Structure formats: C-alpha cells, structure tokens
Amino acid sequence: MSYRPQTSSRRSTGRARGEVHRERAKRKEQRRRSGGKYLLEEREAPTFEGEVAKTISRLQSLGSQTFAFSPFSQYYDDWLLSLKSLLSEFETSPAVNADKEFVWLCSQIIADVESKLAKHKEEEAELEKVTRKLSEQNHLLVQIDTEYAHATHNLSSRRDGEIKRLTRQVHDYEEELEQANTMKVSILSPLARRAKSQKIADVTRKLAVAKAELESVMKKFEVEQEKLHDEYQKNKQSVIEQVRSLEKKIEKLDIDGSVEDRRVACDALVNVVKTLLQRKTRSQ
C-alpha cells in the first residue's frame, strides 16, 4: 500500500529537478547569445580608417581589372555599377560622413570615365562593320585572282590559235617556196623560166607577209598580256592595301582600349579618398 505514494513522490521530484535544469540552461544560452551578439557588434563596428583602407583596396582591384573577350564593351556597365556601388557604400557608411567636396570630385571622375567608356563603345560598334568589310575585300581578292586566271586562259587560247594558224601558214609557204625553187624547167622555154620566177616571187612575198603577221600577232598578244597583268596587279594591290588597313583597324579594336582610362579613374578616386582622410584628420 505504501509503494505507490513513494513512487509518485520520486517522479514529482525528478520532473521538478528537470525543469530547473532546463530553465538554467535556457538562461545560460540566452546570456551566451546576448554576450556573443554584443562582442560581434563591437568587433564589426566600422572605423573611418578601416573604411578608407577597404575602399582603396577595392578601387585598386577595380582599376587593375581586365576583360577577357571582345566586345569588351559588354563588361562596361557591370564595371561602372560595381564602381558606383563601392563609392555609395563608402559615402553612406556611418564612420565616413563624406563631405560635399568628396561627393563632387567623385561625380566628376565618374562622369569622365563614363564619357570615355561611351566613346570606346562607339569604336567597338565599328568592329562588326570593319570585319564585314574585310570579309568583302578578301572575297574581292579571290574574285580578282579568278577573273585574271580566266582572262589569261582566254588570251592564251586565242594567242595559241592565232599563232598555230599563222605558223602553219608560214610552214606551207616555206614548203611551197622550196618546191618552187626545186621545180625543173627547160632552159629552152623562157615562158617556163618566167613562170617559175614569178611563182618564187609570189610565194616569197606571201611568206614574208605571213611571217610579219605572225610576229605582229605575237607582239599584240604580248602587249595584251602585259596590259592584263598590269591591270590585275593594280586592282589587286589596291584591295590588298585596303585589307591591310582594315586588319590594323580590327587589331586595334580587338584590344580593350578602356584599360588605361579605367585605371586612371580608379587612381583618381583613391587620391580623393586619401584627401578626404587628410581633411578629416586635420579637422580633429
């Protein structure tokens, strides 16, 4: 009969002790968290010098930043946003209290680098046009070579045909002249001797005309070939010069021209931050 009350008493005592321990642990944890929060807030409280050092380091990092691929202008907006955000964070920091001179100088530097980056954007916009023009000029070079080869082939065909025809004609007259010279006639027939002489004279005259025509045709085709070649070289050289000019322009545009402008802007902002620090130090 006495077992149950004893058991009930022990259980009640155990529960009470458990609640006490939990309450103590809870208060201890609250004190620990409160103390930790206080230490964290104290440790993270920004100082003016700390903000200056951090801002200068970030400005130097932005000033040395390079962009990997063209068009480089695709990175300009993000870079400007990072720069403006950095300055805004510095200006609005409770530890800084930036003055009007600082704000004005920063706005001037930002406006200047924005203007320069806009100019670089315009220059890069030309890259696509220049690249397309270069492709057209290279295609024109191929076309000039093809047309010259075709014209040279046609000229050679006409020259070979003419020379072959006239050479055959000269050969025929030479054979005819040889036959006329070897033709036998009776010494007792003046008419036959006169006919032979006339024949030789006629063939000789025709042979001379054929040879002269052959020489003239060869000279004519030589002149045509030189003229064709000179015209080809002139046209090709003109296009080659344009190609070289376009390649140089592309090479220039394919390099990020904003690197120096961005570095100079960040260096100028670093000096503005340092000057603000000097003013604040003197006023203390």
DRENDO-1510 file (C-alpha; in Angstrom, 1 decimal, always signed):
<recs>
REC; n; res; u; v; w
REC; 1; MET; +0.0; +0.0; +0.0 .
REC; 2; SER; +3.0; +2.4; +0.6 .
REC; 3; TYR; +4.7; +1.7; -2.8 .
REC; 4; ARG; +2.6; +3.9; -4.9 .
REC; 5; PRO; +3.0; +7.1; -2.9 .
REC; 6; GLN; +6.7; +6.6; -2.7 .
REC; 7; THR; +7.0; +6.2; -6.5 .
REC; 8; SER; +4.8; +9.2; -7.1 .
REC; 9; SER; +7.0; +11.4; -4.9 .
REC; 10; ARG; +10.2; +10.4; -6.6 .
REC; 11; ARG; +8.7; +11.1; -10.0 .
REC; 12; SER; +7.4; +14.5; -9.0 .
REC; 13; THR; +10.9; +15.4; -7.6 .
REC; 14; GLY; +12.5; +14.2; -10.9 .
REC; 15; ARG; +10.3; +16.4; -13.0 .
REC; 16; ALA; +10.9; +19.4; -10.9 .
REC; 17; ARG; +14.6; +19.0; -11.0 .
REC; 18; GLY; +14.5; +18.5; -14.8 .
REC; 19; GLU; +12.5; +21.7; -15.2 .
REC; 20; VAL; +15.0; +23.6; -13.1 .
REC; 21; HIS; +17.9; +22.3; -15.1 .
REC; 22; ARG; +16.2; +23.3; -18.4 .
REC; 23; GLU; +15.5; +26.8; -17.1 .
REC; 24; ARG; +19.0; +27.3; -16.0 .
REC; 25; ALA; +20.3; +26.0; -19.4 .
REC; 26; LYS; +17.9; +28.3; -21.2 .
REC; 27; ARG; +19.1; +31.4; -19.2 .
REC; 28; LYS; +22.7; +30.4; -19.7 .
REC; 29; GLU; +22.2; +30.1; -23.5 .
REC; 30; GLN; +20.4; +33.5; -23.6 .
REC; 31; ARG; +23.3; +35.1; -21.7 .
REC; 32; ARG; +25.8; +33.4; -24.1 .
REC; 33; ARG; +24.0; +34.6; -27.2 .
REC; 34; SER; +23.5; +38.1; -25.8 .
REC; 35; GLY; +27.1; +38.4; -24.9 .
REC; 36; GLY; +28.2; +36.9; -28.3 .
REC; 37; LYS; +26.0; +39.4; -30.2 .
REC; 38; TYR; +27.4; +42.2; -28.2 .
REC; 39; LEU; +31.0; +41.1; -28.9 .
REC; 40; LEU; +30.2; +40.6; -32.6 .
REC; 41; GLU; +28.6; +44.0; -32.9 .
REC; 42; GLU; +31.6; +45.5; -31.1 .
REC; 43; ARG; +34.1; +43.6; -33.3 .
REC; 44; GLU; +32.3; +44.7; -36.6 .
REC; 45; ALA; +31.8; +48.3; -35.7 .
REC; 46; PRO; +33.4; +50.1; -38.7 .
REC; 47; THR; +36.1; +52.8; -38.3 .
REC; 48; PHE; +36.8; +55.6; -40.7 .
REC; 49; GLU; +40.4; +54.4; -41.3 .
REC; 50; GLY; +39.1; +50.9; -41.8 .
REC; 51; GLU; +36.6; +52.0; -44.4 .
REC; 52; VAL; +39.2; +54.1; -46.2 .
REC; 53; ALA; +41.7; +51.1; -46.4 .
REC; 54; LYS; +38.9; +48.8; -47.6 .
REC; 55; THR; +37.7; +51.2; -50.2 .
REC; 56; ILE; +41.2; +52.0; -51.5 .
REC; 57; SER; +41.9; +48.2; -51.8 .
REC; 58; ARG; +38.7; +47.6; -53.8 .
REC; 59; LEU; +39.3; +50.7; -56.0 .
REC; 60; GLN; +42.8; +49.4; -56.8 .
REC; 61; SER; +41.3; +46.0; -57.7 .
REC; 62; LEU; +38.7; +47.5; -60.0 .
REC; 63; GLY; +41.4; +49.7; -61.6 .
REC; 64; SER; +43.5; +46.6; -62.5 .
REC; 65; GLN; +40.6; +44.6; -63.8 .
REC; 66; THR; +40.9; +43.3; -67.3 .
REC; 67; PHE; +38.2; +41.8; -69.6 .
REC; 68; ALA; +38.7; +38.5; -71.4 .
REC; 69; PHE; +36.8; +38.7; -74.6 .
REC; 70; SER; +35.7; +41.2; -77.1 .
REC; 71; PRO; +33.4; +43.0; -77.5 .
REC; 72; PHE; +34.8; +44.4; -74.3 .
REC; 73; SER; +32.0; +47.0; -74.0 .
REC; 74; GLN; +29.7; +44.2; -72.8 .
REC; 75; TYR; +31.5; +44.4; -69.4 .
REC; 76; TYR; +31.5; +48.2; -69.1 .
REC; 77; ASP; +28.0; +48.6; -67.4 .
REC; 78; ASP; +28.8; +46.0; -64.8 .
REC; 79; TRP; +32.1; +47.6; -64.1 .
REC; 80; LEU; +30.6; +51.0; -63.7 .
REC; 81; LEU; +27.9; +49.6; -61.4 .
REC; 82; SER; +30.5; +48.0; -59.2 .
REC; 83; LEU; +32.4; +51.3; -59.0 .
REC; 84; LYS; +29.3; +53.3; -58.2 .
REC; 85; SER; +28.1; +50.8; -55.6 .
REC; 86; LEU; +31.6; +50.9; -53.9 .
REC; 87; LEU; +31.6; +54.7; -53.7 .
REC; 88; SER; +28.0; +54.7; -52.4 .
REC; 89; GLU; +28.8; +52.2; -49.7 .
REC; 90; PHE; +31.7; +54.3; -48.6 .
REC; 91; GLU; +29.8; +57.6; -48.6 .
REC; 92; THR; +26.9; +56.2; -46.7 .
REC; 93; SER; +29.0; +54.4; -44.1 .
REC; 94; PRO; +28.3; +55.9; -40.6 .
REC; 95; ALA; +32.0; +56.0; -40.0 .
REC; 96; VAL; +32.8; +58.1; -43.0 .
REC; 97; ASN; +30.4; +61.1; -43.2 .
REC; 98; ALA; +31.7; +62.2; -46.6 .
REC; 99; ASP; +31.7; +65.9; -47.3 .
REC; 100; LYS; +30.4; +67.8; -50.3 .
REC; 101; GLU; +33.9; +68.2; -51.9 .
REC; 102; PHE; +34.3; +64.4; -51.8 .
REC; 103; VAL; +30.9; +63.8; -53.4 .
REC; 104; TRP; +31.5; +66.4; -56.1 .
REC; 105; LEU; +35.0; +65.2; -57.0 .
REC; 106; CYS; +33.8; +61.6; -57.3 .
REC; 107; SER; +30.9; +62.6; -59.5 .
REC; 108; GLN; +33.3; +64.4; -61.8 .
REC; 109; ILE; +35.6; +61.4; -62.1 .
REC; 110; ILE; +32.6; +59.1; -62.7 .
REC; 111; ALA; +31.2; +61.3; -65.4 .
REC; 112; ASP; +34.6; +61.5; -67.1 .
REC; 113; VAL; +35.2; +57.7; -67.2 .
REC; 114; GLU; +31.6; +57.2; -68.3 .
REC; 115; SER; +32.2; +59.5; -71.2 .
REC; 116; LYS; +35.4; +57.7; -72.2 .
REC; 117; LEU; +33.7; +54.3; -72.0 .
REC; 118; ALA; +30.9; +55.5; -74.2 .
REC; 119; LYS; +33.4; +56.5; -76.8 .
REC; 120; HIS; +35.0; +53.1; -76.6 .
REC; 121; LYS; +31.6; +51.5; -77.1 .
REC; 122; GLU; +31.2; +53.6; -80.3 .
REC; 123; GLU; +34.6; +52.5; -81.5 .
REC; 124; GLU; +33.8; +48.8; -80.8 .
REC; 125; ALA; +30.5; +49.2; -82.7 .
REC; 126; GLU; +32.6; +49.8; -85.8 .
REC; 127; LEU; +34.3; +46.4; -85.3 .
REC; 128; GLU; +31.4; +44.4; -86.8 .
REC; 129; LYS; +31.3; +46.8; -89.8 .
REC; 130; VAL; +35.0; +46.6; -90.3 .
REC; 131; THR; +35.1; +42.9; -90.0 .
REC; 132; ARG; +32.3; +42.6; -92.6 .
REC; 133; LYS; +34.2; +45.0; -94.9 .
REC; 134; LEU; +37.4; +42.9; -94.5 .
REC; 135; SER; +35.5; +39.8; -95.5 .
REC; 136; GLU; +34.2; +41.5; -98.6 .
REC; 137; GLN; +37.7; +42.7; -99.6 .
REC; 138; ASN; +39.1; +39.2; -99.1 .
REC; 139; HIS; +36.4; +37.8; -101.3 .
REC; 140; LEU; +37.2; +40.5; -103.8 .
REC; 141; LEU; +40.8; +39.4; -103.8 .
REC; 142; VAL; +39.7; +35.9; -104.7 .
REC; 143; GLN; +37.5; +37.2; -107.4 .
REC; 144; ILE; +40.3; +39.3; -108.9 .
REC; 145; ASP; +42.6; +36.2; -109.0 .
REC; 146; THR; +39.8; +34.1; -110.5 .
REC; 147; GLU; +39.0; +36.7; -113.2 .
REC; 148; TYR; +42.6; +37.2; -114.0 .
REC; 149; ALA; +43.2; +33.5; -114.4 .
REC; 150; HIS; +40.1; +33.2; -116.6 .
REC; 151; ALA; +41.2; +36.2; -118.7 .
REC; 152; THR; +44.7; +34.9; -119.0 .
REC; 153; HIS; +43.4; +31.5; -120.1 .
REC; 154; ASN; +41.2; +33.0; -122.8 .
REC; 155; LEU; +44.0; +35.2; -124.0 .
REC; 156; SER; +46.4; +32.2; -124.2 .
REC; 157; SER; +43.8; +30.2; -126.1 .
REC; 158; ARG; +43.3; +33.0; -128.7 .
REC; 159; ARG; +47.0; +33.5; -129.0 .
REC; 160; ASP; +47.8; +29.8; -129.4 .
REC; 161; GLY; +45.0; +29.5; -132.0 .
REC; 162; GLU; +46.3; +32.5; -134.0 .
REC; 163; ILE; +50.0; +31.5; -133.7 .
REC; 164; LYS; +49.2; +27.9; -134.7 .
REC; 165; ARG; +47.2; +29.1; -137.8 .
REC; 166; LEU; +49.9; +31.6; -138.9 .
REC; 167; THR; +52.8; +29.1; -138.1 .
REC; 168; ARG; +51.1; +26.5; -140.3 .
REC; 169; GLN; +50.7; +29.1; -143.0 .
REC; 170; VAL; +54.3; +30.1; -142.8 .
REC; 171; HIS; +55.3; +26.4; -142.9 .
REC; 172; ASP; +53.1; +25.9; -146.0 .
REC; 173; TYR; +54.6; +28.8; -147.8 .
REC; 174; GLU; +58.1; +27.6; -146.9 .
REC; 175; GLU; +57.3; +24.2; -148.4 .
REC; 176; GLU; +55.7; +25.9; -151.4 .
REC; 177; LEU; +58.8; +28.1; -151.9 .
REC; 178; GLU; +61.1; +25.1; -151.6 .
REC; 179; GLN; +59.1; +23.3; -154.2 .
REC; 180; ALA; +59.2; +26.3; -156.5 .
REC; 181; ASN; +62.9; +26.6; -156.1 .
REC; 182; THR; +63.4; +22.9; -156.9 .
REC; 183; MET; +61.0; +22.9; -159.8 .
REC; 184; LYS; +62.8; +22.0; -163.0 .
REC; 185; VAL; +62.1; +23.9; -166.2 .
REC; 186; SER; +63.6; +23.7; -169.6 .
REC; 187; ILE; +66.3; +26.1; -170.4 .
REC; 188; LEU; +64.8; +26.3; -173.8 .
REC; 189; SER; +61.5; +27.6; -172.5 .
REC; 190; PRO; +61.6; +31.3; -171.5 .
REC; 191; LEU; +58.0; +31.2; -170.6 .
REC; 192; ALA; +58.5; +28.4; -168.1 .
REC; 193; ARG; +61.5; +30.1; -166.6 .
REC; 194; ARG; +59.5; +33.3; -166.2 .
REC; 195; ALA; +56.6; +31.4; -164.6 .
REC; 196; LYS; +59.0; +29.8; -162.1 .
REC; 197; SER; +60.5; +33.1; -161.2 .
REC; 198; GLN; +57.0; +34.6; -160.8 .
REC; 199; LYS; +56.0; +31.7; -158.6 .
REC; 200; ILE; +59.0; +32.1; -156.4 .
REC; 201; ALA; +58.4; +35.8; -156.1 .
REC; 202; ASP; +54.8; +35.4; -155.2 .
REC; 203; VAL; +55.4; +32.7; -152.6 .
REC; 204; THR; +58.3; +34.7; -151.2 .
REC; 205; ARG; +56.1; +37.7; -150.8 .
REC; 206; LYS; +53.3; +35.6; -149.2 .
REC; 207; LEU; +55.8; +34.0; -146.8 .
REC; 208; ALA; +57.1; +37.4; -145.8 .
REC; 209; VAL; +53.6; +38.7; -145.2 .
REC; 210; ALA; +52.8; +35.5; -143.1 .
REC; 211; LYS; +55.9; +35.9; -141.1 .
REC; 212; ALA; +55.3; +39.6; -140.5 .
REC; 213; GLU; +51.7; +38.8; -139.4 .
REC; 214; LEU; +52.9; +36.0; -137.1 .
REC; 215; GLU; +55.4; +38.4; -135.5 .
REC; 216; SER; +52.7; +41.1; -135.2 .
REC; 217; VAL; +50.2; +38.7; -133.6 .
REC; 218; MET; +52.8; +37.5; -131.1 .
REC; 219; LYS; +53.7; +41.1; -130.2 .
REC; 220; LYS; +50.0; +42.0; -130.0 .
REC; 221; PHE; +49.3; +39.2; -127.6 .
REC; 222; GLU; +52.4; +40.0; -125.6 .
REC; 223; VAL; +51.1; +43.6; -125.2 .
REC; 224; GLU; +47.7; +42.4; -124.2 .
REC; 225; GLN; +49.1; +40.0; -121.7 .
REC; 226; GLU; +51.2; +42.8; -120.1 .
REC; 227; LYS; +48.2; +45.1; -120.0 .
REC; 228; LEU; +46.1; +42.5; -118.5 .
REC; 229; HIS; +48.8; +41.7; -115.9 .
REC; 230; ASP; +49.3; +45.4; -115.1 .
REC; 231; GLU; +45.6; +46.0; -114.6 .
REC; 232; TYR; +45.4; +42.9; -112.4 .
REC; 233; GLN; +48.3; +44.0; -110.2 .
REC; 234; LYS; +46.9; +47.5; -109.9 .
REC; 235; ASN; +43.5; +46.2; -108.8 .
REC; 236; LYS; +44.9; +43.6; -106.5 .
REC; 237; GLN; +47.3; +46.0; -104.9 .
REC; 238; SER; +44.5; +48.5; -104.2 .
REC; 239; VAL; +42.5; +45.8; -102.5 .
REC; 240; ILE; +45.5; +44.4; -100.6 .
REC; 241; GLU; +46.1; +47.9; -99.1 .
REC; 242; GLN; +42.5; +48.2; -98.0 .
REC; 243; VAL; +42.8; +44.7; -96.4 .
REC; 244; ARG; +45.9; +45.7; -94.5 .
REC; 245; SER; +44.3; +48.9; -93.3 .
REC; 246; LEU; +41.2; +47.0; -92.2 .
REC; 247; GLU; +43.3; +44.3; -90.4 .
REC; 248; LYS; +45.2; +47.0; -88.5 .
REC; 249; LYS; +41.9; +48.7; -87.5 .
REC; 250; ILE; +40.5; +45.3; -86.3 .
REC; 251; GLU; +43.6; +44.6; -84.4 .
REC; 252; LYS; +43.3; +47.9; -82.7 .
REC; 253; LEU; +39.6; +47.5; -81.9 .
REC; 254; ASP; +40.2; +43.9; -80.7 .
REC; 255; ILE; +42.2; +45.3; -77.8 .
REC; 256; ASP; +40.4; +46.7; -74.7 .
REC; 257; GLY; +41.2; +50.4; -75.0 .
REC; 258; SER; +39.4; +51.1; -71.7 .
REC; 259; VAL; +42.1; +49.6; -69.5 .
REC; 260; GLU; +44.1; +52.8; -69.1 .
REC; 261; ASP; +41.0; +55.0; -68.7 .
REC; 262; ARG; +39.5; +52.8; -66.0 .
REC; 263; ARG; +42.8; +52.5; -64.2 .
REC; 264; VAL; +43.3; +56.3; -64.2 .
REC; 265; ALA; +39.7; +56.8; -62.9 .
REC; 266; CYS; +40.3; +54.4; -60.0 .
REC; 267; ASP; +43.7; +56.0; -59.2 .
REC; 268; ALA; +42.0; +59.4; -59.1 .
REC; 269; LEU; +39.3; +58.1; -56.8 .
REC; 270; VAL; +41.9; +56.6; -54.5 .
REC; 271; ASN; +43.5; +60.1; -54.2 .
REC; 272; VAL; +40.1; +61.6; -53.5 .
REC; 273; VAL; +39.6; +59.1; -50.7 .
REC; 274; LYS; +43.1; +59.8; -49.3 .
REC; 275; THR; +42.5; +63.5; -49.4 .
REC; 276; LEU; +39.2; +63.1; -47.5 .
REC; 277; LEU; +41.1; +61.2; -44.9 .
REC; 278; GLN; +43.7; +64.0; -44.6 .
REC; 279; ARG; +40.9; +66.6; -44.3 .
REC; 280; LYS; +39.2; +64.6; -41.5 .
REC; 281; THR; +42.4; +64.1; -39.7 .
REC; 282; ARG; +43.3; +67.8; -39.7 .
REC; 283; SER; +39.9; +68.7; -38.5 .
REC; 284; GLN; +40.1; +66.5; -35.4 .
</recs>
